[in-house]
């Protein structure tokens, strides 16, 4: 299959590493079908929203119960902090996935 060189605009093989006409390096972005691209974007958005919901849920202003003492409060607080870090990571993965699939080329 022939593609267009980004530098000189001439047709070159999609297997070429360099343009034989101008010598420019060829970076061929392997694309996804439109269906896979949209599925990737949707899954990325769902993952990002899930992370955001988990994070917001851990910000609940309800005070930690004092019936079990200070040690219980510290352990619960540590677990909430870990969950918040996990939620932020999930959110970031979702955003990265959405951007990756959104910027990918569509295979024809």
N, C-alpha and C positions, 0 to 999 in steps of 0.2 A: 504494500500500500504506500502511496506517495503522500508526503506531507509538505508543508511550506516552510522553508527556512525562515526563522524569525529575523535574521539579519539582512539577507539579500532578496528574499521573497521567491526564490526559485524552488521548483519541486525537487525533493530528495526522498530517498528511501526512508521508511520509518525505522529501519534497522541501523542506519548510519549513526556513527558517534560524532562525526564532524561533517559539515557541509563540504562537498567536493568542489564547489564553485568559489566560496569565499573563506572557507576554513573555520567558520564559526562552530563552536560546540553546540551539539543538538541535545536538548533536554526534552525528552518525550514523556509527558505525564500520562501514565496509563489511566484511562478513565473507567468509570462505572456506568452501567446502564442507568437510564433515568429512574427505573424502578428501585434499583439498589441504592442509588444516590438519595432518593426521597426517603427510603426506609432508614438509611443511616442518619439522615437529618432528623427524622421523627424520633428514632430511638435515642439520639443524642439529646434532644429537647426533653424527652420523658425522663432520662437519667438526670439531667440538670435540674428539672423541676422537683424530682424526688429528693435530691440532695438539699435543695432549698427548703422544701417542706420539713425534712428532718431537722435542719438547722433551726428553722423558726420554731418548731415544736419544742426544741431544747431550751429556748429562751423564755419558757413559761415563767411568769413572775411569781407563781405559787411558791411560798417558802418551803424549804425542806423540813420535813417532820422532825421534831426534836425528841420523839419518844425513845429512840434507840441511842441517843447520846451523840457526842462530838465525833467519835470514830466513824459511826455510820454516816454522818453528814459529810465527812471528808471523803469517804469512799464513794458515796453517791455523787459528790461534786466532781471527783476525778473521772468517774464513768461518764458523766455528762460532758466534761471537757473532751474526753476521747471521742465521744459520739459527735460532738461539734466538729472536731478535726476531720473525722471520717466523712461527715456530711459535706464539708467544704471540698474535700477531695472528690467525692462523687459529683458535686456540682461542676468542678473544674474538668473532670473527665467528660461530662455531658457537653459542656461548652466546647471543649477541644474537638470532640467527635462531630458536633454540629458544624463547626468551622471547617474541619477537614473535608467532610462530605459536601459542604456547600461550595468549597473552592475547587473541588475535583472536576476534571473534565468529564463530559458526557461521551461515552463510547458510541460511535456511530456504526 
